[in-house]
Amino acid sequence: MTSSLTDNQRLALKMAAQWFATLCSGEVTPQQNQKWQRWLAQHEDHRWAWQRVESLQGQLHSMPGRFSYQTLNHASQQSEVTRRRVLKGLLVLLGLGGSWKAWQTPAGQGLLADARTATGEIKTLRLQDGSQLSLNTASAADIRFTPQERLIRLHQGEISIITAQDTQPVSRPFLVQTQQGMLRALGTEFIVRQFDDATRLTVLKHAVEVTLPGQRLQVSEGQTVRFTASTFGEVTALSGGAGSWSKGVLSVSDRPLAEVVDELARYRHGHLSCDPAVAHLRISGTFPLNDTDAVLNILSRTLPVRIHTLTRYWVNVVPA
């Protein structure tokens, strides 16, 4: 990697390359185009990175082989796997190729995942077997359906799944793989969240079986459990509002303000925190996740707190 670049510039170049591959597909929706324009306007590093990508276009048009613009365009329309390989080639041209190990990290895999959401975005997909997959904010997952299994590989973030009965002659198991273990759906609706060092499973209907090396645990409807790669935590009952994010809202009942603010922070760019002096305050309600500023304003009107804004990207909830 180019040593003179900042971490933000490296990330901006990766995102610019991803947007370039998307816009080459020839099937860009108006919504995607608007998202690209918003991303471009968010930061000067984004505009700098896009200029770097655009400067390569002339070279890509004349370059033979798998790094060419024509190859990238063709790959975008034909094969997601091929497109990702060519995207890696584009990143090499940008000086961001790095080692293969860099692409094996959750962030690297997430950048090139089959399904991704940006910060603040929630997306629902209908899978080829009729199952429903929802991705929460800043999430990434690969979808691998074969004659033997239906597999979702969660790289980062959080997903909600409603499984459908398999229509294949031989029913295939529905599996979710995280960094810590393998989950097998037992005719169910469930939520999986990937943390840095653990996975949290929440079962809304029926049951899910979790397999770790030498261990298995069946989690039933109305239960949640957090586990590492070697240990299961305590199985506990669900709190109210679990999975409400898939409907675009945050629903809480008698929750500490600090927990609510932490949840809202997942849907915003920048820093959002809660002063310890008001962290204990309790709150109940249902709040829209597509407008966290409006939610913060509601909190300031209903609780003895005020919203202290240093910049648009640095906000604290403090005592009134």
C-alpha positions, -999 to +999 in steps of 0.1 A: +000+000+000+011+035-006+026+046+027+020+083+022-018+079+022-039+084+053-063+056+065-092+078+054-077+082+019-071+045+016-107+038+026-120+065+002-100+049-027-115+015-020-150+030-019-144+049-051-132+017-068-164+000-056-186+028-069-167+027-102-174-010-106-211-004-097-215+025-122-199+003-149-226-022-147-250-003-170-279-011-147-276+017-121-308+027-105-317+064-098-314+056-061-279+042-065-269+073-085-282+095-057-262+075-031-231+079-052-236+116-054-242+119-017-210+098-010-191+121-033-203+152-015-197+139+020-159+146+022-131+161+002-112+127+004-141+111-015-138+137-043-100+133-043-104+095-045-130+097-073-106+119-093-079+093-089-102+066-103-114+088-132-078+095-141-073+058-147-102+056-171-081+065-201-054+040-192-081+013-186-097+019-220-063+011-237-051-015-213-054-052-225-063-081-203-082-085-170-075-049-158-092-032-188-122-010-185-140-032-210-133-063-189-145-046-158-177-035-175-183-069-189-176-086-156-201-063-138-228-075-161-219-112-162-204-125-129-202-111-094-172-133-086-154-121-118-164-085-111-148-087-076-116-102-091-114-073-116-122-048-088-091-061-069-071-055-101-084-019-101-074-015-065-039-027-074-037+000-101-047+025-074-018+014-052-042-004-028-036-040-037-017-049-006-013-085+004-039-112+001-042-112+039-056-077+038-085-090+018-091-118+043-100-093+070-137-086+078-133-051+064-117-063+032-143-091+027-171-067+035-159-042+009-164-069-018-194-088-003-224-098-024-247-077-002-237-046+017-252-016+034-237+018+042-239+035+075-276+043+082-289+021+054-312-009+059-318-033+030-341-063+025-335-090-002-356-119-014-333-149-019-336-174-047-353-200-024-379-174-012-362-167+021-359-131+032-325-115+042-324-081+058-291-062+064-288-037+091-266-006+090-230-010+079-234-048+072-219-071+047-226-107+038-219-132+010-247-155-003-237-190-014-264-213-026-253-247-039-271-281-045-259-291-010-266-261+012-279-225+015-252-205+032-250-169+043-215-158+053-217-127+076-186-106+075-197-076+095-228-060+110-262-076+115-287-096+095-323-107+100-334-139+082-369-154+076-363-188+061-385-204+034-391-241+028-366-253+003-381-262-031-352-285-042-359-322-044-335-327-015-340-301+012-308-281+018-298-269+053-300-231+058-267-220+074-252-188+086-214-186+091-198-160+114-163-154+125-170-175+156-192-204+145-219-220+123-256-215+128-282-239+113-318-227+110-345-251+122-375-236+103-372-201+118-369-164+120-337-151+136-312-123+139-274-125+139-250-098+148-212-099+143-191-082+169-153-079+168-148-109+190-182-125+194-215-133+177-250-127+191-279-148+180-315-138+186-343-163+178-377-148+171-394-180+159-387-218+162-351-226+169-315-223+157-286-247+163-251-232+169-220-253+164-186-245+178-156-268+179-167-298+200-199-280+212-235-275+201-263-255+215-299-252+204-315-218+210-352-216+211-379-190+202-377-160+225-341-165+235-308-149+228-272-159+233-237-144+227-208-167+220-171-166+211-152-191+190-148-214+220-175-206+246-212-201+248-225-173+270-257-174+291-289-180+272-313-152+282-349-141+273-354-115+246-361-079+255-389-060+238-383-046+204-358-071+192-355-070+155-375-037+151-346-023+130-357-045+101-389-023+100-368+009+100-374+018+137-358+014+171-383+002+196-372+002+232-389-003+266-374+010+298-339+010+284-310+031+298-303+062+277-267+052+272-279+020+254-303+039+232-276+064+222-252+036+214-278+021+191-284+054+174-247+059+169-246+028+146-268+047+121-248+079+119-214+090+105-190+104+130-191+103+168-222+102+190-219+096+228-237+099+260-224+117+291-221+093+321-241+118+342-273+110+322-265+075+310-288+060+337-320+078+325-346+053+313-365+057+280-393+039+262-406+045+227-404+038+190-381+060+169-373+063+132-338+051+123-337+071+090-335+105+109-313+102+140-312+140+144-349+140+149-346+113+175-320+133+194-343+163+193-371+141+208-347+130+236-338+166+244-375+175+247-386+145+269-355+141+291-333+165+311-306+165+285-294+187+257-276+178+224-241+193+224-229+196+188-192+204+182-196+196+145-220+177+123-199+146+130-192+151+167-223+151+189-227+144+227-258+139+248-251+159+280-271+171+311-295+200+304 
